[in-house]
Amino acid sequence: MYMGYFATEENMPDDNPPIGIILSKEKDELLVEYATYGMDSNLFVSKYELYLPNRDELKRLVDKIIEEDVSGKSNA
C-alpha cells in the first residue's frame, strides 16, 4: 500500500510512477488489489521459489510457460 501512498503524496509531477515488490507467503488477490489500486495496469506477477529447481524441472517449467504463451496468443 506504500506505492499508492507514495504515488499520491510524495511523487512530484515530473516523477515516474513508483515501482515496488509485493512479497507474500501465499497468494492474496485482495492484498494485491489494494496494494496496486489506481496504479498503471502494467504489472508483472511472478512466483517465488524457496529452492532452485534442477535442470529437468526448470526445462519442464520453461516449456510449459512457452506452450501456454503460444496457445494464448493463437487463441487471441
PyMOL Python script that loads the backbone (N, CA, C, O; Angstrom):
from pymol import cmd

cmd.read_pdbstr("""\
ATOM      1  N   MET A   1       0.809  -1.190   0.000  1.00  0.00           N
ATOM      2  CA  MET A   1       0.000   0.000   0.000  1.00  0.00           C
ATOM      3  C   MET A   1       0.858   1.261   0.000  1.00  0.00           C
ATOM      4  O   MET A   1       0.373   2.368  -0.235  1.00  0.00           O
ATOM      5  N   TYR A   2       2.145   1.061   0.270  1.00  0.00           N
ATOM      6  CA  TYR A   2       3.042   2.214   0.274  1.00  0.00           C
ATOM      7  C   TYR A   2       3.202   2.816  -1.116  1.00  0.00           C
ATOM      8  O   TYR A   2       3.409   4.022  -1.249  1.00  0.00           O
ATOM      9  N   MET A   3       3.108   1.990  -2.148  1.00  0.00           N
ATOM     10  CA  MET A   3       3.263   2.517  -3.503  1.00  0.00           C
ATOM     11  C   MET A   3       2.147   3.506  -3.817  1.00  0.00           C
ATOM     12  O   MET A   3       2.400   4.561  -4.398  1.00  0.00           O
ATOM     13  N   GLY A   4       0.912   3.171  -3.438  1.00  0.00           N
ATOM     14  CA  GLY A   4      -0.207   4.083  -3.655  1.00  0.00           C
ATOM     15  C   GLY A   4      -0.037   5.377  -2.886  1.00  0.00           C
ATOM     16  O   GLY A   4      -0.284   6.463  -3.411  1.00  0.00           O
ATOM     17  N   TYR A   5       0.390   5.253  -1.625  1.00  0.00           N
ATOM     18  CA  TYR A   5       0.647   6.439  -0.811  1.00  0.00           C
ATOM     19  C   TYR A   5       1.727   7.292  -1.465  1.00  0.00           C
ATOM     20  O   TYR A   5       1.577   8.504  -1.621  1.00  0.00           O
ATOM     21  N   PHE A   6       2.820   6.629  -1.844  1.00  0.00           N
ATOM     22  CA  PHE A   6       3.942   7.369  -2.419  1.00  0.00           C
ATOM     23  C   PHE A   6       3.529   8.072  -3.705  1.00  0.00           C
ATOM     24  O   PHE A   6       3.901   9.225  -3.923  1.00  0.00           O
ATOM     25  N   ALA A   7       2.766   7.394  -4.559  1.00  0.00           N
ATOM     26  CA  ALA A   7       2.322   7.984  -5.824  1.00  0.00           C
ATOM     27  C   ALA A   7       1.452   9.214  -5.575  1.00  0.00           C
ATOM     28  O   ALA A   7       1.549  10.206  -6.297  1.00  0.00           O
ATOM     29  N   THR A   8       0.599   9.143  -4.546  1.00  0.00           N
ATOM     30  CA  THR A   8      -0.328  10.238  -4.264  1.00  0.00           C
ATOM     31  C   THR A   8       0.321  11.379  -3.489  1.00  0.00           C
ATOM     32  O   THR A   8       0.094  12.550  -3.792  1.00  0.00           O
ATOM     33  N   GLU A   9       1.122  11.037  -2.497  1.00  0.00           N
ATOM     34  CA  GLU A   9       1.614  12.042  -1.556  1.00  0.00           C
ATOM     35  C   GLU A   9       3.044  12.525  -1.785  1.00  0.00           C
ATOM     36  O   GLU A   9       3.370  13.662  -1.441  1.00  0.00           O
ATOM     37  N   GLU A  10       3.893  11.691  -2.353  1.00  0.00           N
ATOM     38  CA  GLU A  10       5.320  12.024  -2.417  1.00  0.00           C
ATOM     39  C   GLU A  10       5.833  12.338  -3.819  1.00  0.00           C
ATOM     40  O   GLU A  10       6.740  13.155  -3.970  1.00  0.00           O
ATOM     41  N   ASN A  11       5.268  11.702  -4.847  1.00  0.00           N
ATOM     42  CA  ASN A  11       5.759  11.927  -6.207  1.00  0.00           C
ATOM     43  C   ASN A  11       5.559  13.374  -6.627  1.00  0.00           C
ATOM     44  O   ASN A  11       4.534  13.991  -6.336  1.00  0.00           O
ATOM     45  N   MET A  12       6.552  13.893  -7.310  1.00  0.00           N
ATOM     46  CA  MET A  12       6.455  15.216  -7.915  1.00  0.00           C
ATOM     47  C   MET A  12       5.820  15.051  -9.298  1.00  0.00           C
ATOM     48  O   MET A  12       5.852  13.958  -9.863  1.00  0.00           O
ATOM     49  N   PRO A  13       5.247  16.117  -9.844  1.00  0.00           N
ATOM     50  CA  PRO A  13       4.558  15.998 -11.144  1.00  0.00           C
ATOM     51  C   PRO A  13       5.408  15.391 -12.263  1.00  0.00           C
ATOM     52  O   PRO A  13       4.870  14.718 -13.143  1.00  0.00           O
ATOM     53  N   ASP A  14       6.712  15.616 -12.245  1.00  0.00           N
ATOM     54  CA  ASP A  14       7.557  15.090 -13.321  1.00  0.00           C
ATOM     55  C   ASP A  14       8.199  13.740 -12.976  1.00  0.00           C
ATOM     56  O   ASP A  14       9.005  13.229 -13.753  1.00  0.00           O
ATOM     57  N   ASP A  15       7.852  13.158 -11.823  1.00  0.00           N
ATOM     58  CA  ASP A  15       8.383  11.849 -11.428  1.00  0.00           C
ATOM     59  C   ASP A  15       7.673  10.718 -12.162  1.00  0.00           C
ATOM     60  O   ASP A  15       6.503  10.836 -12.527  1.00  0.00           O
ATOM     61  N   ASN A  16       8.392   9.628 -12.371  1.00  0.00           N
ATOM     62  CA  ASN A  16       7.781   8.406 -12.888  1.00  0.00           C
ATOM     63  C   ASN A  16       6.961   7.766 -11.776  1.00  0.00           C
ATOM     64  O   ASN A  16       7.197   8.040 -10.599  1.00  0.00           O
ATOM     65  N   PRO A  17       5.996   6.915 -12.135  1.00  0.00           N
ATOM     66  CA  PRO A  17       5.241   6.209 -11.095  1.00  0.00           C
ATOM     67  C   PRO A  17       6.184   5.335 -10.272  1.00  0.00           C
ATOM     68  O   PRO A  17       7.183   4.842 -10.796  1.00  0.00           O
ATOM     69  N   PRO A  18       5.879   5.139  -8.991  1.00  0.00           N
ATOM     70  CA  PRO A  18       6.737   4.295  -8.168  1.00  0.00           C
ATOM     71  C   PRO A  18       6.664   2.836  -8.620  1.00  0.00           C
ATOM     72  O   PRO A  18       5.686   2.397  -9.224  1.00  0.00           O
ATOM     73  N   ILE A  19       7.710   2.120  -8.312  1.00  0.00           N
ATOM     74  CA  ILE A  19       7.728   0.685  -8.560  1.00  0.00           C
ATOM     75  C   ILE A  19       7.993  -0.008  -7.240  1.00  0.00           C
ATOM     76  O   ILE A  19       8.584   0.579  -6.334  1.00  0.00           O
ATOM     77  N   GLY A  20       7.561  -1.248  -7.125  1.00  0.00           N
ATOM     78  CA  GLY A  20       7.775  -1.950  -5.883  1.00  0.00           C
ATOM     79  C   GLY A  20       7.585  -3.439  -6.060  1.00  0.00           C
ATOM     80  O   GLY A  20       7.238  -3.920  -7.138  1.00  0.00           O
ATOM     81  N   ILE A  21       7.816  -4.147  -4.991  1.00  0.00           N
ATOM     82  CA  ILE A  21       7.668  -5.593  -4.973  1.00  0.00           C
ATOM     83  C   ILE A  21       6.741  -5.958  -3.827  1.00  0.00           C
ATOM     84  O   ILE A  21       6.904  -5.473  -2.707  1.00  0.00           O
ATOM     85  N   ILE A  22       5.773  -6.808  -4.110  1.00  0.00           N
ATOM     86  CA  ILE A  22       4.885  -7.311  -3.067  1.00  0.00           C
ATOM     87  C   ILE A  22       5.367  -8.708  -2.715  1.00  0.00           C
ATOM     88  O   ILE A  22       5.420  -9.591  -3.572  1.00  0.00           O
ATOM     89  N   LEU A  23       5.714  -8.901  -1.465  1.00  0.00           N
ATOM     90  CA  LEU A  23       6.149 -10.213  -1.002  1.00  0.00           C
ATOM     91  C   LEU A  23       5.070 -10.780  -0.106  1.00  0.00           C
ATOM     92  O   LEU A  23       4.639 -10.131   0.846  1.00  0.00           O
ATOM     93  N   SER A  24       4.642 -11.971  -0.404  1.00  0.00           N
ATOM     94  CA  SER A  24       3.589 -12.602   0.373  1.00  0.00           C
ATOM     95  C   SER A  24       3.835 -14.103   0.406  1.00  0.00           C
ATOM     96  O   SER A  24       4.219 -14.701  -0.599  1.00  0.00           O
ATOM     97  N   LYS A  25       3.613 -14.699   1.555  1.00  0.00           N
ATOM     98  CA  LYS A  25       3.815 -16.141   1.679  1.00  0.00           C
ATOM     99  C   LYS A  25       2.813 -16.909   0.831  1.00  0.00           C
ATOM    100  O   LYS A  25       3.152 -17.938   0.245  1.00  0.00           O
ATOM    101  N   GLU A  26       1.588 -16.417   0.762  1.00  0.00           N
ATOM    102  CA  GLU A  26       0.548 -17.064  -0.024  1.00  0.00           C
ATOM    103  C   GLU A  26      -0.123 -16.044  -0.929  1.00  0.00           C
ATOM    104  O   GLU A  26      -0.109 -14.845  -0.649  1.00  0.00           O
ATOM    105  N   LYS A  27      -0.702 -16.526  -2.004  1.00  0.00           N
ATOM    106  CA  LYS A  27      -1.397 -15.660  -2.951  1.00  0.00           C
ATOM    107  C   LYS A  27      -2.590 -15.023  -2.266  1.00  0.00           C
ATOM    108  O   LYS A  27      -3.430 -15.716  -1.692  1.00  0.00           O
ATOM    109  N   ASP A  28      -2.665 -13.707  -2.328  1.00  0.00           N
ATOM    110  CA  ASP A  28      -3.766 -12.974  -1.722  1.00  0.00           C
ATOM    111  C   ASP A  28      -4.202 -11.887  -2.703  1.00  0.00           C
ATOM    112  O   ASP A  28      -3.651 -10.786  -2.713  1.00  0.00           O
ATOM    113  N   GLU A  29      -5.198 -12.211  -3.525  1.00  0.00           N
ATOM    114  CA  GLU A  29      -5.623 -11.293  -4.578  1.00  0.00           C
ATOM    115  C   GLU A  29      -6.144  -9.970  -4.028  1.00  0.00           C
ATOM    116  O   GLU A  29      -5.946  -8.922  -4.643  1.00  0.00           O
ATOM    117  N   LEU A  30      -6.807 -10.012  -2.875  1.00  0.00           N
ATOM    118  CA  LEU A  30      -7.317  -8.787  -2.275  1.00  0.00           C
ATOM    119  C   LEU A  30      -6.165  -7.867  -1.864  1.00  0.00           C
ATOM    120  O   LEU A  30      -6.227  -6.656  -2.077  1.00  0.00           O
ATOM    121  N   LEU A  31      -5.129  -8.437  -1.281  1.00  0.00           N
ATOM    122  CA  LEU A  31      -3.944  -7.652  -0.910  1.00  0.00           C
ATOM    123  C   LEU A  31      -3.345  -6.990  -2.142  1.00  0.00           C
ATOM    124  O   LEU A  31      -3.021  -5.803  -2.111  1.00  0.00           O
ATOM    125  N   VAL A  32      -3.195  -7.740  -3.218  1.00  0.00           N
ATOM    126  CA  VAL A  32      -2.625  -7.183  -4.446  1.00  0.00           C
ATOM    127  C   VAL A  32      -3.530  -6.086  -4.994  1.00  0.00           C
ATOM    128  O   VAL A  32      -3.039  -5.047  -5.434  1.00  0.00           O
ATOM    129  N   GLU A  33      -4.830  -6.298  -4.975  1.00  0.00           N
ATOM    130  CA  GLU A  33      -5.766  -5.287  -5.475  1.00  0.00           C
ATOM    131  C   GLU A  33      -5.630  -3.985  -4.695  1.00  0.00           C
ATOM    132  O   GLU A  33      -5.553  -2.909  -5.288  1.00  0.00           O
ATOM    133  N   TYR A  34      -5.601  -4.077  -3.379  1.00  0.00           N
ATOM    134  CA  TYR A  34      -5.457  -2.869  -2.554  1.00  0.00           C
ATOM    135  C   TYR A  34      -4.086  -2.230  -2.728  1.00  0.00           C
ATOM    136  O   TYR A  34      -3.969  -1.007  -2.803  1.00  0.00           O
ATOM    137  N   ALA A  35      -3.058  -3.055  -2.791  1.00  0.00           N
ATOM    138  CA  ALA A  35      -1.700  -2.529  -2.888  1.00  0.00           C
ATOM    139  C   ALA A  35      -1.450  -1.824  -4.213  1.00  0.00           C
ATOM    140  O   ALA A  35      -0.594  -0.943  -4.290  1.00  0.00           O
ATOM    141  N   THR A  36      -2.181  -2.194  -5.253  1.00  0.00           N
ATOM    142  CA  THR A  36      -1.957  -1.609  -6.579  1.00  0.00           C
ATOM    143  C   THR A  36      -3.129  -0.748  -7.048  1.00  0.00           C
ATOM    144  O   THR A  36      -3.193  -0.376  -8.219  1.00  0.00           O
ATOM    145  N   TYR A  37      -4.046  -0.432  -6.151  1.00  0.00           N
ATOM    146  CA  TYR A  37      -5.248   0.341  -6.514  1.00  0.00           C
ATOM    147  C   TYR A  37      -4.876   1.657  -7.189  1.00  0.00           C
ATOM    148  O   TYR A  37      -4.068   2.432  -6.676  1.00  0.00           O
ATOM    149  N   GLY A  38      -5.476   1.886  -8.338  1.00  0.00           N
ATOM    150  CA  GLY A  38      -5.269   3.134  -9.062  1.00  0.00           C
ATOM    151  C   GLY A  38      -3.935   3.226  -9.782  1.00  0.00           C
ATOM    152  O   GLY A  38      -3.596   4.281 -10.318  1.00  0.00           O
ATOM    153  N   MET A  39      -3.188   2.162  -9.803  1.00  0.00           N
ATOM    154  CA  MET A  39      -1.876   2.196 -10.453  1.00  0.00           C
ATOM    155  C   MET A  39      -1.998   1.694 -11.887  1.00  0.00           C
ATOM    156  O   MET A  39      -2.986   1.069 -12.272  1.00  0.00           O
ATOM    157  N   ASP A  40      -0.980   1.985 -12.644  1.00  0.00           N
ATOM    158  CA  ASP A  40      -0.882   1.522 -14.017  1.00  0.00           C
ATOM    159  C   ASP A  40      -1.112   0.018 -14.074  1.00  0.00           C
ATOM    160  O   ASP A  40      -0.643  -0.718 -13.206  1.00  0.00           O
ATOM    161  N   SER A  41      -1.825  -0.435 -15.083  1.00  0.00           N
ATOM    162  CA  SER A  41      -2.123  -1.859 -15.189  1.00  0.00           C
ATOM    163  C   SER A  41      -0.940  -2.667 -15.732  1.00  0.00           C
ATOM    164  O   SER A  41      -1.055  -3.877 -15.926  1.00  0.00           O
ATOM    165  N   ASN A  42       0.181  -2.011 -15.974  1.00  0.00           N
ATOM    166  CA  ASN A  42       1.372  -2.704 -16.467  1.00  0.00           C
ATOM    167  C   ASN A  42       2.098  -3.344 -15.288  1.00  0.00           C
ATOM    168  O   ASN A  42       3.153  -2.881 -14.855  1.00  0.00           O
ATOM    169  N   LEU A  43       1.496  -4.429 -14.778  1.00  0.00           N
ATOM    170  CA  LEU A  43       2.030  -5.118 -13.615  1.00  0.00           C
ATOM    171  C   LEU A  43       2.575  -6.474 -14.023  1.00  0.00           C
ATOM    172  O   LEU A  43       2.096  -7.091 -14.974  1.00  0.00           O
ATOM    173  N   PHE A  44       3.566  -6.924 -13.304  1.00  0.00           N
ATOM    174  CA  PHE A  44       4.163  -8.226 -13.558  1.00  0.00           C
ATOM    175  C   PHE A  44       4.056  -9.056 -12.289  1.00  0.00           C
ATOM    176  O   PHE A  44       4.373  -8.585 -11.197  1.00  0.00           O
ATOM    177  N   VAL A  45       3.616 -10.269 -12.441  1.00  0.00           N
ATOM    178  CA  VAL A  45       3.445 -11.156 -11.299  1.00  0.00           C
ATOM    179  C   VAL A  45       4.370 -12.335 -11.484  1.00  0.00           C
ATOM    180  O   VAL A  45       4.482 -12.883 -12.580  1.00  0.00           O
ATOM    181  N   SER A  46       5.015 -12.715 -10.440  1.00  0.00           N
ATOM    182  CA  SER A  46       5.932 -13.829 -10.508  1.00  0.00           C
ATOM    183  C   SER A  46       5.762 -14.700  -9.280  1.00  0.00           C
ATOM    184  O   SER A  46       5.241 -14.260  -8.255  1.00  0.00           O
ATOM    185  N   LYS A  47       6.196 -15.908  -9.395  1.00  0.00           N
ATOM    186  CA  LYS A  47       6.136 -16.859  -8.291  1.00  0.00           C
ATOM    187  C   LYS A  47       7.538 -17.037  -7.745  1.00  0.00           C
ATOM    188  O   LYS A  47       8.483 -17.276  -8.498  1.00  0.00           O
ATOM    189  N   TYR A  48       7.669 -16.920  -6.447  1.00  0.00           N
ATOM    190  CA  TYR A  48       8.963 -17.065  -5.795  1.00  0.00           C
ATOM    191  C   TYR A  48       9.118 -18.498  -5.320  1.00  0.00           C
ATOM    192  O   TYR A  48       8.206 -19.068  -4.722  1.00  0.00           O
ATOM    193  N   GLU A  49      10.244 -19.057  -5.583  1.00  0.00           N
ATOM    194  CA  GLU A  49      10.533 -20.425  -5.162  1.00  0.00           C
ATOM    195  C   GLU A  49      11.532 -20.406  -4.019  1.00  0.00           C
ATOM    196  O   GLU A  49      12.444 -19.580  -3.999  1.00  0.00           O
ATOM    197  N   LEU A  50      11.364 -21.303  -3.082  1.00  0.00           N
ATOM    198  CA  LEU A  50      12.281 -21.388  -1.949  1.00  0.00           C
ATOM    199  C   LEU A  50      13.529 -22.202  -2.265  1.00  0.00           C
ATOM    200  O   LEU A  50      14.470 -22.239  -1.472  1.00  0.00           O
ATOM    201  N   TYR A  51      13.534 -22.855  -3.425  1.00  0.00           N
ATOM    202  CA  TYR A  51      14.687 -23.652  -3.816  1.00  0.00           C
ATOM    203  C   TYR A  51      14.860 -23.538  -5.330  1.00  0.00           C
ATOM    204  O   TYR A  51      13.915 -23.210  -6.047  1.00  0.00           O
ATOM    205  N   LEU A  52      16.042 -23.804  -5.794  1.00  0.00           N
ATOM    206  CA  LEU A  52      16.283 -23.800  -7.228  1.00  0.00           C
ATOM    207  C   LEU A  52      15.898 -25.159  -7.798  1.00  0.00           C
ATOM    208  O   LEU A  52      16.310 -26.191  -7.268  1.00  0.00           O
ATOM    209  N   PRO A  53      15.112 -25.170  -8.874  1.00  0.00           N
ATOM    210  CA  PRO A  53      14.769 -26.462  -9.476  1.00  0.00           C
ATOM    211  C   PRO A  53      15.999 -27.056 -10.159  1.00  0.00           C
ATOM    212  O   PRO A  53      16.916 -26.338 -10.558  1.00  0.00           O
ATOM    213  N   ASN A  54      15.996 -28.388 -10.286  1.00  0.00           N
ATOM    214  CA  ASN A  54      17.096 -28.996 -11.023  1.00  0.00           C
ATOM    215  C   ASN A  54      16.892 -28.725 -12.515  1.00  0.00           C
ATOM    216  O   ASN A  54      15.863 -28.183 -12.919  1.00  0.00           O
ATOM    217  N   ARG A  55      17.849 -29.093 -13.303  1.00  0.00           N
ATOM    218  CA  ARG A  55      17.839 -28.780 -14.739  1.00  0.00           C
ATOM    219  C   ARG A  55      16.570 -29.293 -15.434  1.00  0.00           C
ATOM    220  O   ARG A  55      15.959 -28.561 -16.213  1.00  0.00           O
ATOM    221  N   ASP A  56      16.168 -30.543 -15.162  1.00  0.00           N
ATOM    222  CA  ASP A  56      14.990 -31.116 -15.816  1.00  0.00           C
ATOM    223  C   ASP A  56      13.706 -30.401 -15.395  1.00  0.00           C
ATOM    224  O   ASP A  56      12.837 -30.131 -16.223  1.00  0.00           O
ATOM    225  N   GLU A  57      13.595 -30.096 -14.097  1.00  0.00           N
ATOM    226  CA  GLU A  57      12.403 -29.377 -13.617  1.00  0.00           C
ATOM    227  C   GLU A  57      12.322 -27.994 -14.252  1.00  0.00           C
ATOM    228  O   GLU A  57      11.245 -27.557 -14.658  1.00  0.00           O
ATOM    229  N   LEU A  58      13.442 -27.315 -14.338  1.00  0.00           N
ATOM    230  CA  LEU A  58      13.476 -25.988 -14.936  1.00  0.00           C
ATOM    231  C   LEU A  58      13.086 -26.037 -16.406  1.00  0.00           C
ATOM    232  O   LEU A  58      12.327 -25.190 -16.877  1.00  0.00           O
ATOM    233  N   LYS A  59      13.600 -27.022 -17.133  1.00  0.00           N
ATOM    234  CA  LYS A  59      13.248 -27.160 -18.552  1.00  0.00           C
ATOM    235  C   LYS A  59      11.746 -27.403 -18.709  1.00  0.00           C
ATOM    236  O   LYS A  59      11.114 -26.800 -19.575  1.00  0.00           O
ATOM    237  N   ARG A  60      11.165 -28.283 -17.878  1.00  0.00           N
ATOM    238  CA  ARG A  60       9.716 -28.537 -17.948  1.00  0.00           C
ATOM    239  C   ARG A  60       8.914 -27.266 -17.665  1.00  0.00           C
ATOM    240  O   ARG A  60       7.928 -26.983 -18.345  1.00  0.00           O
ATOM    241  N   LEU A  61       9.339 -26.513 -16.668  1.00  0.00           N
ATOM    242  CA  LEU A  61       8.643 -25.279 -16.317  1.00  0.00           C
ATOM    243  C   LEU A  61       8.703 -24.264 -17.453  1.00  0.00           C
ATOM    244  O   LEU A  61       7.690 -23.656 -17.799  1.00  0.00           O
ATOM    245  N   VAL A  62       9.880 -24.079 -18.031  1.00  0.00           N
ATOM    246  CA  VAL A  62      10.036 -23.134 -19.142  1.00  0.00           C
ATOM    247  C   VAL A  62       9.223 -23.585 -20.345  1.00  0.00           C
ATOM    248  O   VAL A  62       8.542 -22.772 -20.971  1.00  0.00           O
ATOM    249  N   ASP A  63       9.286 -24.864 -20.675  1.00  0.00           N
ATOM    250  CA  ASP A  63       8.498 -25.385 -21.800  1.00  0.00           C
ATOM    251  C   ASP A  63       7.008 -25.168 -21.581  1.00  0.00           C
ATOM    252  O   ASP A  63       6.292 -24.803 -22.513  1.00  0.00           O
ATOM    253  N   LYS A  64       6.532 -25.390 -20.356  1.00  0.00           N
ATOM    254  CA  LYS A  64       5.115 -25.196 -20.040  1.00  0.00           C
ATOM    255  C   LYS A  64       4.710 -23.737 -20.202  1.00  0.00           C
ATOM    256  O   LYS A  64       3.650 -23.451 -20.759  1.00  0.00           O
ATOM    257  N   ILE A  65       5.532 -22.817 -19.729  1.00  0.00           N
ATOM    258  CA  ILE A  65       5.227 -21.388 -19.846  1.00  0.00           C
ATOM    259  C   ILE A  65       5.205 -20.975 -21.311  1.00  0.00           C
ATOM    260  O   ILE A  65       4.317 -20.234 -21.735  1.00  0.00           O
ATOM    261  N   ILE A  66       6.172 -21.447 -22.082  1.00  0.00           N
ATOM    262  CA  ILE A  66       6.211 -21.115 -23.516  1.00  0.00           C
ATOM    263  C   ILE A  66       4.974 -21.667 -24.212  1.00  0.00           C
ATOM    264  O   ILE A  66       4.360 -20.970 -25.019  1.00  0.00           O
ATOM    265  N   GLU A  67       4.599 -22.905 -23.912  1.00  0.00           N
ATOM    266  CA  GLU A  67       3.416 -23.516 -24.526  1.00  0.00           C
ATOM    267  C   GLU A  67       2.155 -22.728 -24.182  1.00  0.00           C
ATOM    268  O   GLU A  67       1.319 -22.485 -25.052  1.00  0.00           O
ATOM    269  N   GLU A  68       2.016 -22.334 -22.929  1.00  0.00           N
ATOM    270  CA  GLU A  68       0.851 -21.557 -22.521  1.00  0.00           C
ATOM    271  C   GLU A  68       0.818 -20.217 -23.223  1.00  0.00           C
ATOM    272  O   GLU A  68      -0.247 -19.749 -23.627  1.00  0.00           O
ATOM    273  N   ASP A  69       1.980 -19.594 -23.372  1.00  0.00           N
ATOM    274  CA  ASP A  69       2.072 -18.302 -24.045  1.00  0.00           C
ATOM    275  C   ASP A  69       1.703 -18.423 -25.516  1.00  0.00           C
ATOM    276  O   ASP A  69       0.954 -17.598 -26.039  1.00  0.00           O
ATOM    277  N   VAL A  70       2.226 -19.448 -26.188  1.00  0.00           N
ATOM    278  CA  VAL A  70       1.920 -19.675 -27.609  1.00  0.00           C
ATOM    279  C   VAL A  70       0.441 -19.993 -27.780  1.00  0.00           C
ATOM    280  O   VAL A  70      -0.199 -19.466 -28.690  1.00  0.00           O
ATOM    281  N   SER A  71      -0.110 -20.843 -26.923  1.00  0.00           N
ATOM    282  CA  SER A  71      -1.533 -21.206 -27.002  1.00  0.00           C
ATOM    283  C   SER A  71      -2.422 -20.002 -26.776  1.00  0.00           C
ATOM    284  O   SER A  71      -3.433 -19.833 -27.457  1.00  0.00           O
ATOM    285  N   GLY A  72      -2.050 -19.168 -25.826  1.00  0.00           N
ATOM    286  CA  GLY A  72      -2.835 -17.967 -25.518  1.00  0.00           C
ATOM    287  C   GLY A  72      -2.832 -16.981 -26.664  1.00  0.00           C
ATOM    288  O   GLY A  72      -3.859 -16.363 -26.943  1.00  0.00           O
ATOM    289  N   LYS A  73      -1.696 -16.816 -27.339  1.00  0.00           N
ATOM    290  CA  LYS A  73      -1.603 -15.876 -28.455  1.00  0.00           C
ATOM    291  C   LYS A  73      -2.354 -16.382 -29.672  1.00  0.00           C
ATOM    292  O   LYS A  73      -2.929 -15.587 -30.416  1.00  0.00           O
ATOM    293  N   SER A  74      -2.361 -17.700 -29.890  1.00  0.00           N
ATOM    294  CA  SER A  74      -3.057 -18.232 -31.061  1.00  0.00           C
ATOM    295  C   SER A  74      -4.571 -18.189 -30.876  1.00  0.00           C
ATOM    296  O   SER A  74      -5.314 -18.196 -31.858  1.00  0.00           O
ATOM    297  N   ASN A  75      -5.041 -18.143 -29.608  1.00  0.00           N
ATOM    298  CA  ASN A  75      -6.477 -18.057 -29.347  1.00  0.00           C
ATOM    299  C   ASN A  75      -6.986 -16.631 -29.297  1.00  0.00           C
ATOM    300  O   ASN A  75      -8.196 -16.409 -29.251  1.00  0.00           O
ATOM    301  N   ALA A  76      -6.095 -15.670 -29.304  1.00  0.00           N
ATOM    302  CA  ALA A  76      -6.493 -14.256 -29.181  1.00  0.00           C
ATOM    303  C   ALA A  76      -7.016 -13.722 -30.477  1.00  0.00           C
ATOM    304  O   ALA A  76      -7.394 -12.553 -30.555  1.00  0.00           O
TER     305      ALA A  76
END
""", "prot")
cmd.dss("prot")
cmd.show_as("cartoon", "prot")
cmd.util.cbc("prot")
cmd.orient("prot")
